[in-house]
Amino acid sequence: MAPRWTREQAMAWRDSRAWIRGCNYMSADCHNRVDQWQEYGFEERLSTTDRELAAAAELGFNSVRLILNEPVWEMQHDGFMQRLNRYLNVCASHGISAMICFGNDCCVPKAYYKPPVMGPQTCDIGYHGGRKNSQHGSFPGEVGYCPIDEEDVAERWYSMVEEIIGTYASDPRVIIWDMYNEPGGNNRALKCLTPLRRFFEIARSIDPVQPLTVGYWGGPCKWKDIEAGDNELVNLIFENSDVISFHNYADYETIVREVMQLKKYGRPLLNTEWLNRITHNDVFSVFPLYALEKVGCYCWGLVAGLYQTYEPWESLWKAYENGRRDIDLTKWQHDLLRPSLRPYDPAETELIKRWTAYADGADNLK
């Protein structure tokens, strides 16, 4: 089994390529990730993806984060593998690499979980993620349910991880393997420990040319867990990731503090989820910071669409209703472009273009 990359290997990997910047991507005509990966409607959605990623490339983006869907892989296996390859081809045609993510603890309680069904998908209008009952604050305090909790499902998930990493272990279209999205989220605590360990073991046994990571999720408020070394999940993340990734939707000062803390590890840094205008996590302050610090970054969303991540999390609505006034609900939460592919805020996209050009060696900041 291959060892974790050394710090020197990881930093050499970072320095051998352009500063990584992009978005978490799903085309605007997708209701959810079943829609993104299933056979039904795929040709139309791939055409949309082609148009939208052309717009992403015009912004200067060079990577996207793609979260996979195990039920589609299982129920439409051969077609899924063909579609994933075609998706990567479209990305590459625009000079865009892919970070591929496997597990996901961003989920609803079991009482509200509905097994995915292939075919036409639906959404609730006016709700973040297209779901009225969502994992984004509809059930505070309740424990989320992920099918990977079931032993037979977990084994199939492991097979998916093994097949996909094995298929693309030396493919330049894939830039990073992200083992798990927000492990421990939605009050799941340590439920993800077993699958996350297995994901790392599978990947190390294959030894891909791309680095492995899993996002540290929680921000500086949980920095004590890292320094104390007594949080099993945090230890697993930091002892196995080749490059350090994290999520942070907080304000500028909070992000600066986190970057300063994480730089102590001497490894490349990636923020794999950012951009929450409502909580003052905005393009104008955050994007230049990441460019200057060479922190790879993937904002959430690109084009406003059926998944409706421009709408606030339910938790933000509840916070405002309970008296919180340091948030701005007049703004889109995520996404950069309107359905027309025109910018939500032209000043944002102009700044992104300037700073991506500057990061790539432009002589000035016109």
C-alpha positions in Angstrom: 0.0 0.0 0.0 1.4 3.4 -1.0 2.3 5.8 1.8 0.8 9.3 2.2 2.7 11.9 0.2 5.5 13.8 1.9 5.1 17.5 2.3 7.8 18.0 -0.3 5.9 15.8 -2.8 2.7 17.7 -2.1 4.2 21.1 -2.5 6.0 20.0 -5.7 2.6 18.9 -7.0 1.1 22.3 -6.2 4.0 24.3 -7.7 3.9 22.3 -10.9 0.6 23.7 -12.0 -1.4 26.9 -12.2 -3.2 28.1 -9.2 -6.4 26.0 -8.9 -9.7 27.9 -9.0 -13.1 26.9 -10.0 -16.5 25.8 -8.7 -18.6 23.0 -7.4 -20.5 22.2 -10.6 -23.9 21.0 -11.6 -25.5 22.3 -14.8 -28.4 24.7 -14.3 -30.9 22.2 -15.8 -30.3 19.6 -13.1 -32.7 19.2 -10.2 -30.2 17.1 -8.3 -27.2 14.8 -8.7 -29.4 12.0 -10.0 -30.2 14.4 -12.9 -26.5 15.1 -13.3 -25.5 11.5 -13.8 -28.5 9.5 -15.0 -29.2 8.4 -18.6 -32.6 10.3 -18.7 -32.0 13.7 -20.2 -28.2 13.4 -20.2 -27.6 14.5 -23.7 -29.4 17.8 -23.1 -27.7 18.3 -19.8 -24.3 17.6 -21.3 -24.9 20.2 -23.9 -25.8 22.7 -21.1 -22.6 21.7 -19.4 -20.6 22.4 -22.5 -22.0 26.0 -22.7 -21.7 26.7 -19.0 -18.1 25.4 -18.8 -17.2 27.6 -21.7 -18.4 30.5 -19.6 -16.4 29.2 -16.6 -13.3 29.1 -18.7 -13.9 32.7 -19.8 -13.9 33.6 -16.1 -10.5 32.0 -15.8 -11.6 28.9 -13.9 -9.5 25.8 -14.5 -11.2 23.1 -12.3 -14.6 21.9 -11.1 -15.5 19.7 -8.1 -17.9 16.9 -9.0 -19.8 15.0 -6.4 -20.8 11.6 -7.7 -24.0 9.6 -7.0 -23.6 5.9 -6.0 -27.2 4.9 -6.8 -26.8 6.0 -10.4 -23.5 4.1 -10.6 -25.2 1.0 -9.2 -28.4 1.1 -11.2 -27.0 2.3 -14.5 -23.4 1.1 -14.2 -22.1 0.8 -17.7 -23.9 4.0 -18.8 -22.7 5.9 -15.8 -19.1 5.0 -16.5 -19.4 6.1 -20.1 -21.2 9.3 -19.1 -18.5 10.2 -16.5 -15.8 9.8 -19.2 -17.8 12.0 -21.6 -18.2 14.6 -18.8 -14.5 14.7 -18.2 -13.9 15.1 -21.9 -16.2 18.2 -22.0 -14.3 19.6 -19.0 -11.0 19.0 -20.6 -12.1 20.6 -23.9 -12.4 23.9 -21.9 -9.1 23.5 -20.1 -10.9 22.4 -16.9 -9.8 19.5 -14.6 -12.1 17.7 -12.2 -11.9 17.0 -8.5 -14.0 13.9 -7.9 -15.8 13.4 -4.6 -17.3 10.2 -3.3 -18.9 10.1 0.1 -21.3 12.7 1.5 -22.6 13.3 5.0 -24.7 16.3 3.9 -28.0 14.5 4.3 -31.5 14.5 5.9 -32.8 12.3 8.8 -33.8 8.8 7.9 -37.5 9.6 8.3 -37.2 12.0 5.4 -34.8 10.0 3.3 -36.3 8.8 -0.1 -34.3 6.3 -2.1 -33.5 7.9 -5.5 -35.6 6.8 -8.5 -34.2 7.2 -12.0 -36.2 9.3 -14.5 -37.8 12.7 -14.3 -36.8 14.6 -11.1 -38.7 17.3 -9.3 -37.8 20.2 -7.1 -39.5 22.6 -4.6 -39.4 26.1 -6.0 -37.9 28.8 -3.7 -35.7 26.5 -1.6 -32.0 26.0 -1.4 -31.1 22.7 -3.1 -34.6 22.4 -4.5 -35.9 20.7 -1.3 -38.3 22.2 1.3 -37.2 19.5 3.8 -33.5 19.7 3.4 -30.2 19.0 5.1 -29.5 22.7 5.3 -31.3 23.6 8.5 -34.8 22.0 8.2 -34.0 19.5 11.0 -31.7 21.2 13.6 -30.3 18.7 16.1 -31.5 15.6 14.3 -29.0 13.0 12.9 -28.7 12.7 9.1 -29.0 9.3 7.4 -26.7 8.2 4.6 -27.3 4.8 2.9 -23.6 4.0 3.4 -24.6 3.2 7.0 -26.0 0.0 5.6 -23.3 -2.7 5.2 -24.5 -4.0 1.8 -24.7 -0.4 0.4 -21.3 0.4 1.9 -19.7 -2.5 0.0 -21.2 -1.3 -3.3 -19.8 2.2 -2.5 -16.4 0.8 -1.9 -16.6 -1.0 -5.3 -17.5 2.3 -7.0 -14.5 4.1 -5.4 -12.2 1.3 -6.4 -13.4 1.2 -10.0 -13.4 4.9 -10.6 -10.0 5.6 -9.0 -8.6 2.6 -10.8 -10.0 3.8 -14.1 -8.6 7.4 -13.8 -5.5 6.8 -11.5 -3.2 8.3 -14.1 -5.6 10.4 -16.1 -4.7 14.1 -16.3 -8.3 15.1 -16.5 -8.7 14.3 -12.8 -6.7 16.6 -10.6 -7.6 15.4 -7.0 -9.6 12.7 -5.3 -11.8 14.1 -2.6 -12.7 11.1 -0.4 -15.8 12.5 1.5 -17.9 15.6 1.5 -18.4 17.2 5.0 -17.7 14.0 7.1 -19.6 14.2 10.4 -22.0 16.8 9.1 -25.7 16.9 10.0 -24.9 15.6 13.5 -23.5 12.3 12.1 -20.4 12.6 14.2 -18.2 9.5 13.8 -20.6 7.5 11.6 -18.4 8.1 8.6 -15.2 6.8 10.2 -15.4 3.2 8.8 -16.2 4.2 5.2 -13.8 7.0 5.2 -11.0 4.7 6.3 -11.9 2.2 3.6 -11.9 4.9 1.0 -8.4 5.9 1.9 -7.2 2.2 2.0 -8.7 1.6 -1.4 -7.1 4.7 -2.9 -3.7 4.0 -1.4 -3.8 0.4 -2.7 -4.3 1.8 -6.2 -1.7 4.6 -5.7 -3.0 7.2 -8.2 -0.9 10.0 -9.5 -3.3 12.5 -8.1 -3.3 13.5 -4.4 -6.0 12.4 -1.9 -7.9 14.8 0.4 -11.0 15.1 2.6 -12.3 18.5 3.6 -11.9 19.6 7.2 -15.3 20.9 8.0 -16.1 23.2 10.9 -13.6 26.1 10.7 -11.6 27.8 13.5 -14.3 27.1 16.1 -13.0 23.5 16.1 -9.3 24.3 15.8 -9.0 23.0 19.4 -9.9 19.5 18.1 -6.8 19.6 15.8 -4.4 20.9 18.4 -5.7 18.5 21.1 -5.4 15.6 18.8 -8.2 13.8 20.6 -10.9 13.9 17.8 -10.8 10.6 15.9 -12.3 12.0 12.8 -10.1 15.1 12.7 -7.0 12.9 13.2 -8.1 10.6 10.4 -8.5 13.6 8.0 -5.2 15.3 8.8 -3.1 12.1 9.0 -4.3 10.8 5.6 -4.8 13.8 3.3 -1.9 14.6 0.9 -3.2 18.1 0.5 -5.3 19.9 3.1 -8.8 20.9 2.1 -11.5 22.7 4.1 -14.9 24.4 3.8 -15.4 28.0 5.0 -18.4 30.1 4.3 -17.5 32.7 7.0 -16.3 36.3 6.7 -12.9 37.5 5.6 -11.3 37.7 9.0 -12.4 34.2 9.9 -10.9 32.8 6.7 -7.6 34.6 7.2 -7.3 33.0 10.7 -8.0 29.6 9.2 -5.5 29.9 6.4 -2.9 31.1 8.9 -3.6 28.0 11.1 -3.6 25.5 8.3 -0.4 26.8 6.7 1.4 25.4 9.7 1.1 22.0 8.2 3.3 22.9 5.3 1.0 21.3 2.7 -1.0 22.7 -0.2 -4.4 24.2 0.9 -7.7 24.0 -0.9 -11.0 25.5 0.1 -13.4 23.2 -1.7 -16.5 25.2 -0.7 -16.8 28.9 -0.3 -19.1 31.9 -1.4 -21.9 32.8 0.9 -22.7 36.5 0.3 -25.4 36.4 2.9 -22.8 35.8 5.6 -20.3 38.2 4.1 -18.2 35.5 2.4 -17.9 37.4 -0.9 -15.9 37.4 -4.1 -14.3 40.9 -3.5 -12.4 39.9 -0.3 -12.1 36.1 -0.5 -11.0 35.5 -4.1 -7.9 37.8 -4.0 -6.9 36.4 -0.7 -6.9 32.8 -2.1 -5.0 34.0 -5.2 -2.3 35.7 -3.1 -1.9 32.8 -0.7 -2.1 30.2 -3.6 -5.0 28.5 -1.8 -6.9 26.5 -4.4 -10.6 27.4 -4.2 -13.9 26.1 -5.5 -16.9 28.4 -4.9 -20.3 26.7 -4.6 -22.2 26.9 -7.9 -21.8 28.6 -11.2 -25.1 29.2 -13.0 -28.4 29.8 -11.1 -30.7 26.9 -11.9 -33.1 24.3 -10.8 -31.0 23.3 -7.8 -31.6 26.9 -6.5 -28.4 27.4 -4.4 -28.8 31.1 -4.9 -31.6 30.8 -2.3 -30.6 30.9 1.4 -30.1 27.9 3.5 -33.2 27.2 5.6 -30.9 27.7 8.6 -30.3 31.3 7.6 -34.0 32.0 7.3 -34.5 30.6 10.7 -31.6 32.6 12.1 -33.1 35.8 10.8 -36.6 34.9 12.2 -35.0 34.3 15.5 -33.4 37.7 15.6 -30.1 37.5 13.9 -29.4 40.7 12.0 -25.7 40.4 10.8 -26.8 38.5 7.6 -27.9 40.0 4.3 -30.9 38.1 2.8 -31.2 40.6 -0.1 -28.3 38.8 -1.8 -27.9 35.5 -3.7 -26.2 33.0 -1.4 -24.2 31.1 -4.1 -23.7 31.1 -7.9 -22.0 33.6 -10.1 -24.0 33.7 -13.3 -27.7 34.1 -14.2 -29.5 31.6 -16.5 -28.6 33.9 -19.4 -24.9 33.4 -18.5 -24.7 37.1 -17.7 -23.2 37.8 -14.3 -25.2 38.2 -11.1 -22.8 41.1 -10.4 -20.6 42.2 -13.2 -18.1 43.7 -10.7 -17.6 40.2 -9.3 -16.9 38.5 -12.6 -14.6 41.3 -13.7 -12.6 40.9 -10.5 -12.4 37.1 -11.0 -11.1 37.6 -14.6 -8.5 40.1 -13.4 -7.2 38.0 -10.6 -7.0 34.7 -12.6 -5.0 36.6 -15.2 -2.8 38.0 -12.6 -2.2 34.6 -11.0 -1.3 33.2 -14.4 1.4 35.8 -14.9 -0.3 38.9 -16.3 1.9 42.0 -15.8 -0.8 44.2 -14.2 -4.3 44.3 -12.7 -6.1 46.2 -15.4 
